[in-house]
Amino acid sequence: MKRATFPVKKSRVKTWSEIFQNPRPVTVESLKTGEVEIQKVGTINPQHPKAVNVKDETLNVPIMAHIIHHEKFGAYLIDAGLDASYYNDPRGNVRGLLARFFADEFHQDKNQNIAFKLQKRHLKLKGVFLSHLHSDHMAGVRELPKDIQYVVGKGEKYPEYKPFLYGNYLKGIETLHEIDFSTVEPIPPLGPSADLLGDGSLWAVSTPGHTRGHMSFVVNGLEGPIFLTTDACFIREGLEMGVASSDYTWNVDKAQKSLDKILKFLNEYPEVKVICGHEDPYFES
């Protein structure tokens, strides 16, 4: 698979206040595509001084994808969730010599997969922005069109280890497009922020730590701005404590620094609604 640079237009705005004063015709629809068990200790770093009385318990959390509906530019996805293979197989057709031991296991109800939900809405996607390349965020790509643009942060690694462990998640995609945040103008306090559609409606923010090229997103809609942390913060309790993850994470220190700047942003702009990475804002079953 080839990699190419995703073109980002240079933005003239210098602050989020300027951006939020010019909301755009864009909305977010969040979709639950399955569930996964995670451990609370590790989801919230127990070594952090703010992690007071974090109990060691198993949490069932949703696996989310988010449709970006733009009045002019059409429909995009932020993350792809799960495809239908997880309904009958908790490993979702992941193969390899070590699949039995190391493949992630998820739960999915019938017709919960991403393609079904898009077809039900009669949506034709224009592109997919992947916050990172973990299976619960990209498995749904397997049942999505391949003639659209798929975008990740530069430096994001694709975890395929044939013949040991592989899911063929991105099979059929000829080119994976990357945002090079080193060339993107910073907007304090979030740092490098890329205007994805060129009109100030949807922004990708560099939030490394969970993975090397991890991205979070700002949606600047008419009903008010929304911040999608993706896996920079898994659950609401981590956000409230101000503590990032230690497990499931590439670099714990960088993950905490990314969360710290998110918290500063949310403190400066209290009008922003926030949705964490494994949080269903509609509390659907």
Secondary structure, DSSP 8 states (H G I E B T S, - for coil): -EEEE---------SHHHHHTS-BSEEEEEEEEEEEEEEHHHHB-TTSTT-TT----EEEEEEEEEEEEETTTEEEEE-----GGGTT-TTTT-BSTTHHHHS---B--TT-SHHHHHHHTT--EEEEE-S---HHHHGGGGGS-SSSEEEEETT-----BTTTBB--TTTT-SEEEEE-GGGS-EETTTEEEEESSSSSSEEEEE-TTSSTT-EEEEEEETTEEEEEEETTS-SHHHHHHT---SSS-S-HHHHHHHHHHHHHHHHH-TT-EEEETT--TT---
